[in-house]
């Protein structure tokens, strides 16, 4: 491992096997992960706007003050730079802070502390910064340009940061646990549209999903949809409704990318669609497309295609927003086109 | 249309029926690729013309806009006849409905200044009338790689993708179909790379003109009352090429005293030599076929036996110094015989390259009209369907034609130091039709013996 990242893995700490599973929403799974880790490790604490007494804008930390006390579930002023800066300092001093951005969009105010300080401390001085920034992201609820963005590509381009984006409740828990245990700063993208819409079986107790490993959400032979977050569900539904042999690869981690899984699937099917809700240019889709073209060119049966939002801000107007964000019909059409190619 | 060009705008340029080789006096318009109003670039094909020998594309003499079409498809006109007019003064950006379609529907908002050099939209990029571009001959990287690995000729694979594209699944299915064929399927023949190869192997071809076929029906109308016994029928005009073949073949049967002599030849050494050279030749882009060996052996034998490299002209025999070797190439409907001139100067490798060159260009319709004239001896090679014998018709005014049929493995007696034994060798029959007016059976047999001996003693490195 390069000096850019600190080493030490969550998996090593995963001693006990999960005791069973329980059906949870994506939101409950995030909550469960936080609670599990805070119970297990006293150095873990939360900091964010309205997360204490109010329980968070989306109620992820509901009841945390009662269980862990206000010292471990800190209400911060409306100052993202201060929240992240505080977390960096706490992490350097040996704590494991989990910052909540009320909306992922607001992280621009904390950019310097995250990208220039947290991401580079280990490279510059060999100091690990074990912190997590939770980023409620994504649109689809008429939140407009400041409450709907998907800013993952900004952070994928900052060496020293890890970026994860779970699509299922089980991964939401497992990846948050791994993010907290990781000695590096991790951006954790939680799609707001999945909070209460996605529900699946989540292992109770300790459950960690390794960072950097993609997951085959649906196996197929004819084409691959590489997706993450909300787009995974569009791809799965498209596969079902079209009744076609489509493979869906859920990236889960965006930095570092699971290059091997992407290439294995691309080589198998020869046709790759990369789908995300974030804007198009220089995004994850572009990166995956470039990787596939560079490494699997001779296995390709079709150009690598992207299904993304166009390079525009997210509109308030519901019909306009729908036309900007990739919808199920768009996914089906993109799959049909590639299958027919 | 008799109006002379001078009556048109001074900027109009005529497209005329060109002189296609020395022997062609007239041509028939097959299809116009441009319609009046279309933009055309200089040298872009404007129409297709067929003659009794060959099909050619007529290039535009100038850039401009198609003004008028003077000769409709199907019409035959003399060399030099104006076929269409191009307005060379037209500006490429000027709006025209067809160009809009070709340009993705964007209106030509700003017309470029007069005489602009900006490239006009290419009509080829426009979708075909049925809305789907023909992409059947674009192969993706994976398709090329798989085809290469399995030695698949992609032209034979039916594409099911957009625009007829050959997809990965198509080429895999093709390979599976080949491997999983029922056991009764005949062993693949050894010289399927022959240029004598129709596009669809499973469609029985009409009788090839190089070989004799029983006439489908006696000349003239059937006797009264027979027609209704035939059942439903369909009539199609013969293509120009079909008519030419019919004319030449019946003419040859009337003219020459046809005889056919057959020898059997053992291709073991040729096969061994081919194995030695094939990969190296393939790297240079040349496919080394058995036909090339036969052609090379034939040319050598012709030089020793000039009576077969001759023509009959009235009461005279004309002996040719050069061997101009005709190679029959099957087309979709018909065949054409491009001529490899001065074939005696070609090595085996040169012969293979020359054969694939003329065969490819013949199938692509890119032969120069003069390339199908002046042959002194012809080889025909329709063996891919497994036929072992044929009695070809001589290509007049030549005096002989050699037919290479299927090369198949057979048990043969080989003489060794320890006596005779039985071995499996690739064998074929070399069938030659010859004109008894010009030579006799002994000449034919001696010549064939020479070809056979050359093939059976081909030098092999190991």
Interface residues (C-beta under 8 A of the other chain):
Chain A: X222 X270 X297 X298 X299 X300 X301 X302 X340 X341
Chain B: X140 X141 X142 X143 X145 X161 X162 X165 X167 X168 X169
